[in-house]
Amino acid sequence: MVRELNDLAIENVTHRFDSTIAVDDCSLSVGAGEVVCLVGPSGCGKTTLLRVAAGLEPLQQGRVLIGGEVMADGRTSVPPEDRNVGLVFQDYALFPHLTVRGNIAFGLKHLSSTDRDEQVAHALDRTGMSGYASIYPHQLSGGQQQRVALARALAPRPRIVLLDEPFSGLDTSLRHLVRDQAAEILRDAGIATLMVTHDPEEAMYLADRIAVMDRGKLRQVGSPDQIYLEPANAFVAAFFGDVNRFTGQVATGLVRIPLGPVATNGHADGQTVEVLIRPEALRLSAGNSADSADSVAGTVVAARFLGRSSLIDVRLGDNTGTTVRIHMDGRMLPDEGDAVSVTRDDAQTYVFAAPEGE
């Protein structure tokens, strides 16, 4: 059960659209000043879960609490405007007929004009937009519009901020800059933040904790290093980057793959398992020194330089035509056809039970 000291607590929430289960018994918390990223592929239910937390979708099953107070359960449903939540959407949803100041002040009508002006000025200053108060949204860049949307969400001094793909509409270089600025603003504000993104790198960069969602279920919740280095299942491992994937049956505690035998850590003999190995968990050396017990001979198929790293595809010399991808730091560009040896790092070799029917 989620503790009530969390600023946001989502407990056992299930949500359906007709016969389709979009969110399936999900529980998630966000502590004061914490940034939690909810990640997963398109259609996995992450935006629906965010909208239920905000009150934009009616709760069907479970509970939502903010600051220990029930916002929604089987008997209670607090309207979105009364939940003390700041919202930032993918398209920013700025009012085109209002200036930057007008957009930020829109949700502060309950305040006196003096208090409203003070909170607008504070939100503008916090987001670095003080010089743009009289400008209209169409006169701003995408990054500036994003900061205005964030300022509008922060102006009412909410208990939590919910963001739905807030950087997806920006080009790559601007996205990195605006993401850095937003992260600094949110952490300085000390507000509990739940952000939806489909970008695993973005989640790794921004989050204190990551919640990975697939087909309506939360598959793993943990710190970025836990999610990446200790994935709970094959889906989580593969979602956070390329993997070399193999399937085999366990025999005497081992599964034999083209890169050698792998300890299966408790999987029963005869069970079919998947073995996932990250490209950076493989090491390449020139020449065929694969008479060593921990290396396998291969031939270079292709090599590409990516700036800070290189990707090399190697066909293993096991008569199966198996090709593996290797990620090496820096510039390493062996020629096509070069003989090489491949060594595996067991620390980033993961074994999971294969899906039924495989």
Order of alpha helices (4+ residues) and beta strands (2+ residues): beta-beta-beta-alpha-beta-beta-beta-alpha-alpha-alpha-beta-alpha-beta-alpha-beta-beta-alpha-alpha-beta-beta-beta-beta-beta-beta-beta-beta-beta-beta
